[in-house]
Amino acid sequence: MSRGAFVRCMSQQRFEIYEMTVPGKSTYGSAPTSCVVQKANPAEQPSSMEDLVANAWEAALKRKSIDRDEDFRSLNMNSNRSMQIIRDIWEKTSIELPVNVFFDFPTIRQMAKAILDGNALVASDLIRLRDGDIAMPLYMFPGGGGVLVELVDLVRKLDHPGVIYGIAFSGLDGIGPFYDRFEAEAARALHIMRRVQPSGPHRLIGYSIGGITALETARLFRKEGEEPTFLGLIDTPQNDHSWPLQVWLAFMLRKILRKVRSWRRARRSSARPLPSPVDINPRRRGTQFEYRFRNPNNPNYPYYSPYWVAYHTPKYSRVGENVCRMKGFYTPSQYDGKAYVFASTAGDVSVCDPEQVWPKYLPNAKWIRVPGNHLSMLIGRNAVRLAGAISDCLKQVAPADSTLRHRG
């Protein structure tokens, strides 16, 4: 089935249109009459798709050159840099790659080839983050819009013998389905996991908002009579509307005071603010004070989220809009199974401390504090500490892995 017209780009000034089919076969032709092909100086343009991809990687990683067969995991890649590469390629070619394409095609050479044959355009629903024993899989759910690159440091340092998979949100390739409820994402995740592993033991970990997907997937397993062996939530927030009023008021007061201090520092400083990327989507609107009271059915609801940014690529942003709605529609309910909650000591400036809102819904959870804030807990030495805490908890439940546990 045709994927439509895609751009084979030689630079921002010169490009050709070609018809692409998936998987892997293309019919090349001259540009249609509606396409303007501009002549550019050959010295200013990459000579191939591989050069274009290499330029994007080198710009994001601030390197003069990169071995085109070097795995991204060894290049100090992070989620911001990976998203910069996705945006750079999209700006030059109109081809938007799924944000987790790096795991399927982890080198410059492989990514360029996969763009040309069409294989890079489809998002995998299950991504292998690390090899290991296929009889002891661990499933990880990312936060934000589903960028698994943010988990690379943590995954590398986990002491777990099993294979580690990532399950991101649906729709990252623009194909769909598109969900705006965590319950629908959980049903999809359950189906994916059953396809790979028909029976337990099942181990689930969700970072940030991905913790809710993990939680609701675990709830579905229990409804089917199976107790997940391990459920971990890493700094998982709730949406503003779910917070107790006193918690919300105290949080807003602290946020206002931070804003005032920041404004005063800015007035005393002569430093110019860093330039922001050019907006692609609608800008964030209003203030977080209003967000609690807005209706998630409203078309503009996502743009009032404190997490909304306007400069991500269109397909990723569509998923981001759905995630904002998921949070707005979600009503927490009690889960009385065993759970482990790993909360950062410094927290997240956009949400309250998870221990202020989750305990009544997770009465049998074990709370573990780890160093760092919501972002830095996944990086460097903090990632080592977090990985150690998770690994210890996984080992505690390891004796139960030999048998499938059912609810009594």
Buried (B, 14 or more C-beta within 10 A) or exposed (E): EEBEBBBBBBBBBBBBBBBBBBEEEBEEEEEEEEEEEEEBEEEEBBEEBBBBBBBBBBEBBEEEEBEBEBEBBEBEBBBEBBBBBBBBBBBBBEBBBBBBBBBBBBBBBBBBBBBBBBBBBBBBBBBBBBEBEEEBBBBBBBBBBBBBBBBBBBBBBBEBEBBBBBBBBBBBBBBEEBBBBBBBBBBBBBEBBEEEBEEBBBBBBBBBBBBBBBBBBBBBBBEEEBBBBBBBBBBBBBBBBBBEEEBBEBBBEEBEEEEEEEEEEEEEEEEEEEEEEEEBBEEBBEEBEEBBEBEBEEEEBBBBBBBBBBBBBEBBBBBBBBBBBBBBBBEBEEBEBBBBBBBBEEBBEBBBBBEBBBEEBBEEBEBBEBBBBBBBBBBEEBBBBBBBBBBEBBEEBBEBBEEBBEEE
